[in-house]
Amino acid sequence: MNILLVEDDSTLLMLTEMMILSHFPNANIILSKNGEEAWGDLMTKGKNYFHLIISDHRMPKISGLELCKRVSKDLGYTPYFCLVSGEVQNFLDSGYPEQRFLKISKPYEEQELIDFIRLCHL
């Protein structure tokens, strides 16, 4: 399973990677520090490379919302989990294509993240 993990907080990026690998040791995780870097990874690896995208909502350069819209428009269907902090209603009102993503509220529990990943790959 190829996962693109996008998070501008380096500590959360590493912790999330460790959580995923502890449950899915064969996962290939590409780490990106912002939406612009993630978009570059998506373009470099190609349309069908990633099985899952896990992205922060608020990031510099390209936001999680913009990244999700680009993925939806240009890459077809790729499961997209967005890590959301703060007011969830503001997130829902911000324009995410509802059929394209699942939201996980921060702070999230490890098991919640793992259950979402399993759900995605049944």
C-alpha positions in Angstrom: 0.0 0.0 0.0 1.4 3.4 -1.1 0.4 6.3 1.2 1.1 10.0 0.8 1.2 11.6 4.2 1.1 15.4 4.2 1.6 17.4 7.4 3.5 20.7 8.1 4.2 19.8 11.7 7.3 17.7 11.6 6.5 16.0 15.0 3.0 15.0 13.9 4.4 13.9 10.5 6.8 11.4 12.2 4.3 10.2 14.9 1.7 9.5 12.3 4.1 7.7 10.1 5.2 5.5 13.1 1.6 4.8 14.0 0.8 3.6 10.5 3.9 1.5 10.1 3.3 -0.2 13.5 0.0 -1.6 12.0 1.0 -1.8 8.3 4.7 -2.6 8.3 4.8 -3.1 4.5 3.3 0.3 3.8 5.3 2.6 1.6 4.8 6.1 3.0 5.9 9.2 1.2 6.2 12.2 3.5 5.4 15.8 2.4 5.7 18.9 4.5 3.1 21.0 2.7 0.5 20.8 -0.1 2.9 22.1 -2.8 5.4 19.4 -2.0 2.6 16.8 -2.0 1.3 17.9 -5.3 4.8 17.5 -6.7 5.0 14.0 -5.3 1.6 13.2 -6.9 2.7 14.4 -10.3 6.1 12.6 -10.1 4.7 9.3 -9.0 1.8 9.3 -11.4 -2.0 9.0 -11.3 -2.4 5.5 -9.9 0.6 5.2 -7.6 -1.0 6.2 -4.2 -3.7 4.1 -2.7 -4.4 6.7 0.0 -3.7 10.4 0.8 -3.7 11.6 4.4 -3.4 15.3 4.7 -3.5 18.1 7.2 -6.2 20.7 6.5 -4.3 23.9 7.2 -0.9 24.0 5.5 1.3 26.6 3.9 1.6 27.0 0.1 -1.3 24.7 -0.9 -4.0 24.0 1.7 -5.5 20.6 2.3 -8.7 21.9 0.6 -6.8 22.9 -2.6 -4.9 19.7 -2.6 -8.1 17.7 -2.3 -9.7 19.6 -5.2 -6.7 19.1 -7.4 -6.6 15.4 -6.7 -10.3 15.1 -7.4 -10.1 17.1 -10.6 -6.8 15.7 -12.1 -6.2 12.3 -10.6 -9.6 10.6 -10.3 -10.6 8.7 -7.2 -8.0 8.3 -4.5 -9.2 8.0 -0.9 -8.4 11.2 0.9 -8.3 11.6 4.7 -8.1 15.1 6.0 -6.8 15.7 9.5 -8.8 18.6 10.9 -8.2 20.8 13.9 -10.6 23.4 15.2 -14.2 23.9 14.4 -15.5 21.0 12.2 -18.4 23.0 10.8 -16.0 25.6 9.4 -14.2 22.7 7.7 -17.3 21.4 6.2 -18.3 24.8 5.0 -14.9 25.4 3.3 -15.8 23.5 0.1 -14.4 20.0 0.3 -16.0 17.7 -2.2 -17.9 15.6 0.3 -17.8 12.3 -1.7 -14.0 12.6 -1.9 -12.8 12.6 1.6 -13.1 11.4 5.2 -12.2 13.8 8.0 -10.4 12.9 11.2 -10.5 15.5 13.9 -7.3 16.4 15.7 -6.3 15.3 18.2 -7.1 11.8 16.9 -6.6 8.4 18.5 -4.3 6.0 16.8 -7.0 3.4 16.5 -9.3 5.8 14.8 -6.7 6.5 12.1 -5.9 2.8 11.7 -9.6 1.9 11.4 -10.1 4.5 8.6 -7.1 3.0 6.8 -8.5 -0.5 7.1 -11.9 0.7 5.9 -10.3 2.2 2.9 -8.6 -1.1 1.9 -11.2 -3.7 2.6 
